[in-house]
Amino acid sequence: MVERSERKTARMIRAIAVLLRNTTWKCGKVERLVVDYLTKQFRTCGRAKIPIREMLQHFRLSGKRKSEFLDAIKRLEKRHIIKVEGF
C-alpha cells in the first residue's frame, strides 16, 4: 500500500496544474497560495500551465507541508478550480 501512494505522489509531482477559475471562496491558506501563485504567473508570464514540481520548489516545501500541499492540489481539482494534467 505504501508503494502505491508513493507512486501516486511521484506522478502528481510530475503533473502540470492548469488554472480554470480565479476564485478562492471557501479555500484554506494553502489553496489560496496555490491559486494566487497560478494567477500571478498567468498575469506576469502569460502561462496558465505550471508544473507542480516548480510550485514545490517555489514554496520550498518538504515533509508534512509537502503532503498538505498535494492534498490542497487535489481539493482544488475536486472543486474544479484547477485541472491537473499528466497525472
C-alpha positions in Angstrom: 0.0 0.0 0.0 2.8 2.4 0.8 4.4 1.8 -2.7 1.1 2.7 -4.4 0.8 6.0 -2.5 4.5 6.9 -3.2 3.9 6.2 -6.9 0.8 8.4 -6.9 2.7 11.2 -5.2 5.6 10.9 -7.7 3.1 11.0 -10.6 1.3 14.0 -9.1 4.6 15.9 -8.7 5.4 15.3 -12.4 2.0 16.7 -13.5 1.0 20.2 -14.6 -1.6 22.4 -12.9 -3.8 24.5 -15.1 -5.8 27.4 -13.6 -9.5 27.2 -14.6 -11.1 29.7 -12.3 -9.6 32.5 -10.2 -11.6 32.0 -7.1 -10.6 31.3 -3.5 -14.0 31.2 -1.9 -14.2 28.7 1.0 -10.5 27.8 0.4 -7.8 27.3 3.0 -4.5 29.0 3.3 -2.6 26.6 1.2 -5.2 26.6 -1.5 -5.1 30.4 -1.6 -1.4 30.3 -2.0 -1.6 27.9 -5.0 -4.4 29.9 -6.7 -2.6 33.2 -6.1 0.7 31.8 -7.5 -1.0 30.4 -10.6 -2.8 33.8 -11.1 0.4 35.7 -10.7 2.2 33.5 -13.2 -0.6 33.9 -15.7 -0.6 37.7 -15.4 3.2 38.2 -15.5 4.3 35.4 -17.9 1.1 34.6 -19.7 1.4 30.9 -18.6 -1.7 29.2 -17.4 0.1 25.8 -17.0 2.6 25.4 -14.2 4.4 22.2 -13.3 3.6 21.1 -9.7 7.4 20.5 -9.2 8.0 24.2 -9.9 5.4 25.2 -7.3 7.0 22.9 -4.7 10.4 24.5 -5.4 8.9 28.0 -5.2 7.2 27.4 -1.8 10.2 25.3 -0.6 8.0 22.5 0.8 9.1 19.2 2.3 7.8 16.6 4.6 4.3 17.2 6.2 3.9 20.5 4.4 4.5 18.8 1.1 1.7 16.3 1.7 -0.6 19.1 2.8 0.3 21.0 -0.4 -0.5 17.9 -2.6 -3.8 17.4 -0.7 -4.7 21.1 -1.4 -4.0 20.5 -5.1 -6.4 17.5 -5.0 -9.1 19.6 -3.2 -8.7 22.4 -5.8 -9.1 19.9 -8.6 -12.2 18.4 -7.0 -13.7 21.9 -6.8 -12.9 22.5 -10.5 -10.7 25.5 -9.7 -7.6 23.9 -11.3 -7.0 20.9 -13.6 -4.1 18.5 -13.1 -2.8 17.3 -16.5 -0.4 14.4 -17.0 -1.5 12.7 -13.8 
